[in-house]
Amino acid sequence: MASPRCDATRSARWPVCRTSSGASSQVAHAWELLQYPYKNLEGPCVLPGYMFDFWAIPYLTGKGFDTGQIKEFTRIAQGMLIRSFDETNPDFSREEEMLRSGFSPVRRCEETLRS
């Protein structure tokens, strides 16, 4: 089966997918539509709500994270999410190191627990 071809134009809000008929093409179409906002919307990061929703922001702020750190986390996480769409087993070691080095309250907590 040929994979769906999705074309998004500047005037269209969502891509138009052309696939052959059948259940597997409907799944492929749904998968393309699911990925579209994550890959194409500009502006605020779009993250899935699982374990990171609106209430994560006051929680993290209360734990000592500043707004810049939270924004940097969402930027890095967005990139990881998008890469996971296209790669079977992406290597996130670079992103994981960026997250570890950018969140000093977490590092301080880990250092406290080790001592």
Residue pairs with C-beta under 8 A, 6 or more apart in sequence:
1 20
1 22
1 24
1 25
1 28
2 19
2 20
3 28
4 17
4 18
4 19
4 25
4 28
4 29
4 32
5 17
5 18
5 19
6 15
6 16
6 17
6 32
6 36
7 15
7 16
8 14
8 15
8 16
8 36
8 40
14 33
14 36
15 32
15 33
15 36
17 28
17 29
17 32
17 33
19 25
19 26
19 28
19 29
35 82
35 85
37 46
38 46
38 78
38 81
38 82
38 85
39 82
39 85
45 71
45 74
45 75
45 77
45 78
46 78
47 74
47 77
47 78
47 81
48 81
52 77
57 70
60 69
60 70
61 67
61 70
63 105
64 105
65 73
65 103
65 105
69 102
69 103
72 102
73 99
73 102
73 103
76 95
76 98
76 99
76 102
79 95
80 90
80 92
80 95
83 90
83 92
84 90
100 106
100 107
